[in-house]
């Protein structure tokens, strides 16, 4: 019994720290308005995509560009909404608005300049893409390789039903 208790305690601790719920962190819109991350997934049973990215992250830009080309189709078919959360810090955040204006992305852009949201998610690197339904993280993917947007869309359709 003495040997089982520490193992059980370790298991409960591990399960307690695995991130399955979207953390409640205040983010900022590109216009400077505060918004809680919990408000992103407020519509019951609606799937949203949360993508953590940075202006200096080439794979992030490639992923968001690739999604941008087919995003309207995704919205028409599933109603999904993508929130692109920039993790640029105070030195590089000034690059966000010019970059997105040049890209023409049709996403809601949010800022996490203190990286509180990134830390709460346990995201060591970007890009990090999450599917969230009812504030629960139902799918998590780190990194980007060409074609990953199609796998993401299959997951969106799976969880949209």
C-alpha positions in Angstrom: 0.0 0.0 0.0 2.9 2.4 0.8 4.2 1.9 -2.7 0.9 2.4 -4.4 0.1 5.7 -2.8 3.1 7.7 -4.3 2.3 6.2 -7.7 -1.3 7.2 -7.4 -0.4 10.7 -6.3 2.0 11.1 -9.2 -0.7 9.9 -11.7 -3.3 12.4 -10.2 -0.7 15.2 -10.3 0.1 14.4 -14.0 -3.5 14.3 -15.0 -4.2 17.5 -13.1 -1.6 19.4 -15.1 -2.4 18.2 -18.5 -4.1 21.1 -20.3 -7.5 20.1 -21.7 -9.4 23.3 -21.0 -8.8 26.6 -22.6 -7.1 28.8 -19.8 -8.7 32.0 -18.8 -6.2 34.7 -19.8 -6.8 38.3 -20.9 -5.6 38.9 -24.4 -5.7 42.2 -26.5 -7.2 42.8 -29.9 -5.1 44.5 -32.5 -7.1 47.7 -31.6 -6.1 47.5 -27.9 -9.4 46.1 -26.5 -9.0 43.5 -23.7 -10.8 40.1 -24.3 -10.8 37.0 -22.2 -9.7 33.8 -23.9 -12.7 32.1 -22.3 -14.9 34.3 -24.5 -13.4 32.9 -27.7 -15.4 29.6 -27.4 -18.6 31.0 -26.0 -20.9 29.6 -28.6 -22.0 26.1 -27.5 -20.9 23.3 -29.7 -19.1 25.6 -32.1 -15.5 24.6 -33.0 -12.9 27.3 -33.1 -9.2 27.3 -34.1 -6.7 29.0 -31.9 -3.3 29.5 -33.6 -0.3 30.8 -31.7 2.1 32.5 -34.0 4.8 35.2 -34.2 6.0 37.6 -36.9 9.5 36.1 -36.7 8.3 32.5 -37.1 8.5 31.4 -40.7 6.5 28.1 -40.2 3.8 30.2 -38.5 3.4 32.5 -41.4 3.4 29.6 -43.9 0.7 27.8 -41.9 -1.5 30.9 -41.7 -1.0 31.8 -45.3 -2.0 28.2 -46.4 -5.1 28.3 -44.2 -6.0 31.7 -45.6 -6.3 30.3 -49.1 -9.0 27.9 -48.0 -10.4 29.6 -44.9 -13.5 30.9 -46.6 -14.5 27.4 -47.7 -13.9 26.2 -44.1 -16.2 28.9 -42.8 -18.9 28.2 -45.4 -18.9 24.5 -44.7 -18.5 24.4 -40.9 -18.8 27.9 -39.5 -15.4 27.6 -37.9 -13.6 30.8 -36.7 -9.9 31.2 -36.4 -8.2 33.3 -33.7 -4.6 34.0 -34.5 -2.8 34.8 -31.2 0.5 36.6 -31.7 3.1 35.8 -29.1 5.3 38.7 -30.3 6.9 40.5 -27.3 7.0 44.2 -26.7 10.0 44.6 -29.0 8.4 42.9 -32.0 4.6 43.4 -31.5 4.8 46.6 -33.6 5.4 44.4 -36.7 2.0 42.6 -36.2 -0.4 45.1 -37.7 1.7 45.9 -40.8 2.2 42.2 -41.4 -1.4 41.3 -41.2 -2.5 44.3 -43.3 -0.1 43.1 -46.0 -1.2 39.5 -45.8 -4.9 40.2 -45.9 -5.7 37.5 -43.4 -9.4 37.3 -42.5 -8.7 36.1 -39.0 -9.4 37.7 -35.6 -5.9 38.7 -34.5 -5.2 38.8 -30.8 -2.0 39.7 -28.9 -0.3 37.8 -26.0 2.7 40.2 -25.6 3.5 38.9 -22.0 3.2 35.3 -23.2 0.7 34.5 -20.4 -1.6 32.5 -22.7 1.4 30.7 -24.3 2.7 29.7 -20.8 -0.8 28.7 -19.6 -1.1 26.3 -22.6 2.4 24.9 -21.9 3.4 25.8 -25.5 7.2 25.7 -25.7 7.3 26.6 -29.4 5.1 28.1 -32.1 3.2 27.5 -34.3 0.8 25.8 -32.0 -2.7 25.1 -33.4 -5.6 24.1 -31.2 -9.2 23.1 -31.9 -11.5 24.2 -29.1 -15.1 23.2 -28.5 -17.1 24.4 -25.4 -13.8 25.8 -24.0 -12.3 22.2 -24.1 -9.1 21.7 -26.2 -10.1 18.7 -28.4 -7.1 18.7 -30.7 -3.6 20.1 -30.4 -0.9 20.3 -33.1 2.6 21.8 -32.9 4.7 22.8 -35.9 3.8 23.0 -39.5 4.5 21.1 -42.7 2.8 21.7 -46.0 -0.5 20.0 -46.2 -1.1 20.0 -42.4 -4.0 22.4 -43.0 -6.0 19.6 -44.7 -5.5 17.4 -41.6 -6.6 20.3 -39.5 -9.8 20.7 -41.6 -10.6 17.0 -41.3 -10.4 17.4 -37.5 -12.6 20.5 -37.7 -15.3 18.5 -39.6 -15.0 15.7 -37.2 -15.6 17.9 -34.2 -18.2 20.1 -35.9 -20.7 17.3 -36.0 
